[in-house]
Amino acid sequence: MKAFLGTLGWFVGVSVLSVGLAAQTSNASRYDSAIQAKVTKQLASKSIFHNVQSQVEDGIVTLTGNVDLYQQKLDAANKIRKTDNLQGVRNLITVSGKNVPDADLTAQLDRKLYYDRLGLDNLFTYITASVENGVATLNGEARTTIDRDSALDVVNNMPGVKDVVSNIKVAPASGFDDDIRIRAARAIYRDPFLSHYAVDPARPIRIVVDRGQLSLYGTVANATEKQRAGMRASQVFGAFTVQNNLQVATKS
């Protein structure tokens, strides 16, 4: 008898759940026509979305079609995201702009990222890009979320990029780390053997600090300069560890 009641309770529970889900689906779908009309109008208002189509089912909009830039794919979803009664967006838009060889695209992105945010936080940010089949993967550490977002903006708007994977880490806000950054910058860029790098606004020797861990990135002319920069960094007060990841330029 207990087994029968238990089974009966299970069936009743499943039935109630099924009715609840059906009701939710019905409530969502009753707005589909209004959502479709609104989304169609929003997309039609910008010429860059003239090849984008939308379909609404149960309050969820599926976007298909093609655009020229990856950023435009993101913009299409963002443009409709605040539509009333919208339950979600499924972004299946294809980026069909010009095709660029992976090696060429990697070189272009590295150069753009190298010169990003000159005179601001670029000295304390180091981000690299690699490209495979048009998919750009970003690695490294940014000083702030502004630096990270600026790097993403560079990549998202680069012709040839089909998709973006961001592994960029943002350094935690820390006055302690900021003090280490400033001391390290002074120690390295005021060194008589390294001071010539200070005239380059891109700051070739990048200083990354995370919870007292100091790391150097970039490229210097020779092994002596790499050793010198590492020595100066190791003398910075407050740094727990120093990792010298500087590369030595190859001679052509």
C-alpha positions, 0 to 999 in steps of 0.5 A: 500500500505504501509503495502504491501511494509513493508511486501515485505521489510521484505521478502526481508530482510529475503531472504538476511539474508538466502542467507548470512547464506547459503554462510557462511555455504558453505564457512566454509564447503569447508574446512571440508576435510582439517580440518578432515585430519589435526585433525585426524593426530594431534590426532593420534600423541599422544597415549593417544588419540587413543580412540578419534574420530573426525567429522567435519561439517561446520568447527566445530569439534566434538570430541567423544570417551574416555580418562583416565583423565579429563586433557586429555579431555582438551588437546585433544581440545587444541591440535586441536584448532589452526587448520587452518579454524577451526570454533570451537570445540565441546568436547563430550569426556567421561572421563572413567578412574577408578571410585573412591567413591566420599568421597574418591576422595574428601579426596584425592583432599583436601589433594593434595590441602592442600599441593599445592605450599608449600613455595609459596603462599599457606599461602594466598590461601584456596581452597576446593573440593567437589565431586558428581558423579565424578564431582569435584567442587572447591571453595575458593580464590587464591592469584594469577592466578598461584595459581588458575591454579596450583589447577586446574592442581591438580584436572584435573589430579586426577584419578577418576575426570570426570568433573571439576567446578571451583568457585575459586576466584582470589584476586585482585592485591593490595599492600594494601592487600599484606601489610595486609597479611604480617602483619597478618602472622607475628601476627599469626605465631609469637604468642607464642601460635600459633608459633608451626604451623609455622613449618608445611610447609603447613601453617594450618592457611590460611590468605585470604585478599580481598579488606581489608577484612581479613578471616582465614581458616583452622583447629587448635587444640582447641577453645583457639587457634582459639580465639587467632588467631582471636584476633591477626587477629583483631589487624592487622593494615589496615584490615577493617573486620576480619572473623574467619572461623577456624575449631577446630579439632575433637578428635578421 
